[in-house]
Amino acid sequence: MSGPLQDLRVLDLSRVLAGPTCTQVLGDLGADVIKIEHPRHGDMTRGWSSSTDLGDGAHASAESAYFRSANRNKRSVAVDFSTSEGAALIRKLAGQSDVLVENYACGTLGKYGLGYGDLRESCPDLIYCSITAFGQSGPRRSELGYDLVIQAMSGLMSITGEPEGGPMRAGVAMADITAGLYAAVGILAALTHRGGGHRGQYLDIALWDSQVASLSNVATSFLSDGRVPVRHGTAHPTIVPYQRFATLDGYLVLAVGNDQQFMRFCDAAGSPELSVDARFATNAERVRHRTELVSLVASMIARRTTADWVDALRRYEVPAGPIYTLPEVFADSQAIARKLTTTLRDRSGAAVSLLASPIRLSRTPVSYRLAPPSLGEQTEEVLEELGVSPGEIAEWRRSGVIG
């Protein structure tokens, strides 16, 4: 094992995406992550298969791509903690862990003596992170909510989509991913605090809070002037031209961020007079005259191919690019140079293709040690490390405490 967190153990009682995203980040950084799953059904995302997971009417892999996306570098232990023996086992693991991450509904783990209040005295150094839809306080604390609900209620969907269309969901589970990353940051902060001679602490992370925070400049603008933001499609509310345009053979995104870039764009387009037109000379005026300028730019862009425009705009140092499909993303020379994917071997020896971590550390790089595990793959291994006898393991398996 290697990495800056190689001496840490993380007890992962989370499922679906937000919690597993958090713990995968910690695992990539070297932590020993023990993923607790129910012996019979495990993490529910194991069964969330897409068409790419299927072959000849059957699963191409024991785990779905959804599960594989957030569960590498973990050891799966199948335990039913609704049993007294299973709960006792989790408490023992918690006592030997630095971090516990869970995303059950508020109060659920307390029913089994596994809430923060139950473990705080016996595990004073434990950093306990709870991830829920709406947090541990407030009138919605008991409400359930998947990413779609949070995208809707956070305001994200209200600003996503075409102006004349309805509110749209972002194409990936942004609320889950954002909450998972905030949780990882919070855990690292708590570990640093503990390293200064202090005790562990409790982290209350909400998908709702995280997604609202990620609205960033859009929400801050509303807080500043009270104007309700509207959908702009691919366009930017305060920068013009900054959107998708149709080319002769496809699409291009043009991202002109300042006046100098606009001048260079006009030169590249063969229309230098536009940059000195009073209506377009500054970004403020371009926003004011958005409709006229976008119409002019659209007519120019439509006359040449995407490749022609990308080549010309790169030479003139104007930010622009084609709209890639995923095959084009991973075929790009930059993706290859940056090694945006990695391959691991699962228990059967089959290759598992995964996205690589974007964290690049010069002295303590991330590592890819374990493929996403099959359900309960390391149960015996971890129990033996805890000193559980073979006889107890066999009895617990017979009684359904472990799988």
C-alpha positions, 0 to 999 in steps of 0.5 A: 500500500502507498500514498499519503493516507496509507496509514489510515483505515476508513470504514465505509458504510455508504452506498450509491454514489456520494459516500462511495465517491468520497471513500474512493478518493481516500482509497486512491490516496492510499487509505485502507477502505473497508466497504460494509455491505449487506450479505444478500443484496449489497450496495444497490448500485451493483444492480444498476446496469446500463446497456453497456453492462449487458452482453447477449442478454446477460451481465458482462460483469458481476458489477454494474458500471455505476458500481465500478465507477466509485468502488475501486481500492476497497475491500468488501465485507458482507455483514448484516449489522441488524443482528447483534453479532453484526453490529458488534463486529461493526463497532469493533471495526470502528474502534480500529478505524480512523474514519467512518463514512455513512449515508443512511437516513438520519437516525438509522444507524442509531437503532443498531448502536452505530450512530456517532453518539453511540461510538463517540465515547468508545472511539474518541479519535474517530472522524465520523462523516454522515452524508444525507439528502438534507442534513442532520438539522432543519425541517427536511432532515428526515426526507429522502432524496436522490440526486434528481430531487436535489438537482431540482430543489437546489435550483440547478435544474432551473438554470439548466436547459434551453431558454424556451424549454423546460428545466433539465437535469445535468447529465451526471449525478452532480449533487452526489459527486459534489457532496462526495468531494466536499465530504472528502475535503472535510475529512482531510481537514478533520484529520489535520485537526486531529493530527494537532493533538485533538480528538475526532469529530462529526461531519454533517454533509448534505447533498442539498447544501453541497449542490446549492454551494456549487451554484457559485457565481449564479447564486451569488449574483442572485443574492447580490441583486435579487434577480432570478437567473434564467436558462441560457442553454449553452450561453453564458449570462454575463459573457458574450460570445460564449456558447455553442454554434453550428458549423458547416458540418457540426458544432463548435463552442466558442468561449470568448472571455475578454475584449482581447480575445474578442479582437482576436476572434474577429481577426480569425473570422476575417471581420476585424471591424466588429471589434471596434463596433461600439456595440461590441467593443466591450463585454458589457456592450456585447452582453447588452447587444447579445442578440445582434452579435450572436446572430452575426457570429452564428452566420460566420461560424456556419460557413466553415467546418468545425475542424477549420474553426478549431485550427484557426481559433487555436492559432489566434489563441481564442478558447474554442473546441469541438463538442466531443462524444465519449469515444472522441474524448478518450481518443484525444491525444491529450487524454492519452498523454494524461492517462485519463483511464486505468485498467485493473484486474478483478478476482477472475482476472478480467480487465476492468476499465475505469476512469483515473483519478484527476489528483496529481501529486508529485511525491505521493501519487495516487495508486490503483491497487484493488479492482471494485470488489465482488460482494463480500470478497474480502470478508474472511480476510478482514475478519481474520485480521480482527482475530475472529476464529475460523469457527466463528466465521463459519457459524456467522456464515451459517446464521447469515450474519456475514456473507 
